[in-house]
């Protein structure tokens, strides 16, 4: 992250404040990585030489010792080139976006489930308007079974099945919407190509 002198072409050393900012950025990144599970880490483009340091840091729970180990991990990370660290940051951002989408999707499923249980057929009619492929009879039966479970204090089997049914329904709806959007973009692209060909013929 050094600049270059325009006259001499020599690299300029970063200022002390810039060095400190960069060091803090890497320390923050080290902290994020150390808080991830092995499964999450496996999805990231982390160099093999850093993995043992990360694993060691993850196992330390004592505050002072962990702080010292994080500083050491960050020191090792600063030896990597900027492209490597940027690739890790980009992958972390993508993973974070995906996680937030998944959480939002689960909240939508829970909201529909709560509405079906509280509002009955009125909410079911609204759900069918938004998701025509939904099985009205099956959903209605699941709602009744869930309410019956609650009344009798029975295990929440229908409650969980209702959640799974709604999750699959909303997931399928999201996939169809994405495919329709892609198809629309391809059609628009094809029409654009056709217009270009027509202009060429003119």
N, C-alpha and C positions, 0 to 999 in steps of 0.2 A: 504493500500500500504506500510505496514511496513515489514521490513525484520525480520528474526529470528536468534538469536545467536545460532550457530551450537553446541557450548559446553553446554550452559545452557538451551537452548530451549526457552528462554525468547524473547518476541517481542522487537525489537529495535525501538526507536522513529525515525521518519524520520527527516532528517536534515532540517534546516530552509530554505535552498534554494529549497529543494525538496518540502517542504510544500507550498512554494510560487508558484512553477511551477504547482503543483496540484490545488491550489486555482485559478490560472489564467486559467487553462484548464476548470475548472468548470464554471468560470465566462464567458468564451467564449461560452461554451455550453448553459448557461443561456441566453446569447444574441441571439443565434441562435433560441432557442425555443420561445423567446419573439417576434421574428419577424415573426413567422408562423401564419397562419390563424387557427381558431378553427377547421376547417375541417382537416387541415394538422396535428394539434396536436392530433386529435382523432385517427389518425392512429398509433400513437407512444405509447409505453408501459410506460406511465408516471403515477407514483403513484397518487392516488386520493388526497392525502394531499398536493401535489404540485400544483394541478390545480387552486385553488383559487389564489395562489400567482402569477402564470403565467398570469391569466386573469387580475389581478390588474396591473401587469407590462405592459401588452399590451395596457392598456387604458391610460397610462401616456405618454405624448408627450414632456413635458418640459424637456430640456436637463439635468439639474442638478438633478431634481427630479427623472427622469428615471434612471440616473446613480446610484443614491442612492438606488432606488428600485431594480435594477439589482444586486447590491452588496448584498442586503438582500435576494433576490431570490437565488443567488449562495450559500449564507450561509445555507439556508434551504436545498438546493440540496446536500450540503456536508454531511448532516446528513444521506443521503441514503447510502446504501452499494455500493461497487464498481461494483457489478454485475448489479445492477439496472441502474447505469449511463452508463455502457458499453453497455447494451441492448438498451438504448436510442440512443447512438452514432451509433450503428450498424444499427438501423432502419432508422436513419437520412441518413446514407451513402447509404442504399438501395434506399430510396426515391429520393435521389439526382441523383443516377445512372439512375433510371427510368425516372426522369424528363429530364435528358440530352438526353436519347434515344428518348423520345417523341419530343423534340425540333429538334433533328437531323432528325427524320422522317418527321416533318413538313417542314424542309428546303428542303428535297429531293422532296417532293410534289410540293413545290413552284418552285423549279428549273425545274422540268418536265413541269409544267404549263407554265412557261416563255419560255421554249424551244419550246413547241408546238405552242405557239402564234407567236414566232419569226421565227421558221424554217419550220413550217407546216408539210407536209407529210414526209420529211426527218427525223424529230424528231419522228414522229408517227411510222415510220417503225422501228426505233431503240427501241422505247418503246415496240412495239409488239414482237421484238426479245427477250427482257428481260422479258416481261409479256405476254405470248401467249394467256392468257385468256381474254385480253382486248378486248372490243367491238370497233372495228375500226370505224364503221359507226357512232356510237353514239359519240365517242370522236371527230371525224372529224366535226360532226354537232355542237358540243359544241364549238369547236374552231372557226368555222365560225360565230356562234351566238355571241360569245364574241367579236370578231373583229368588227362585225356589231354594237354591243352595244357601243363600244368605238367610232366608227365613228359617231354615232348619239347622243352621250352623254346620253345614256339611263341608267337606273339603272342596276347594275352589276349582274343580276340574273344568266345568263349563265356563267359568270366569277366564281361565287361562286359554281355553279353546277359542273363546270369543276374541281374545287378544290376538291369537295366532291367525285367525280368519281375517281379521281387520288388517293386520300387518301384511299378510299376503296380498290382500285386495289393494291396499294403498301402494305397495311395492310394485305390483303389476301395473297399476294406473300410472305411476311415475315412469316406469319403463316405456309404456306405450306413448306417453306424452313426449319423452325424449326421442323416441324413434320417429314420431310424427314431425317433431321439430327438425330432426336431421333430414327427413324426406323432403320437407318444405324447403330447407336450405339447398338441397341437391337440385330440386326442381327449379328454384330461382337461379341457381348456377347454370343449369342446362338452358333455361330461357335466355340468360345473359349471353351464353355462347351462341345461341341461335341468332340473337339480335346482332352479335358481332359478325357472324357469317353473312347475314343479310346485308349489313353495311358494306362488307367486303365485295359482295356481288354487285352492289350498286356502283 
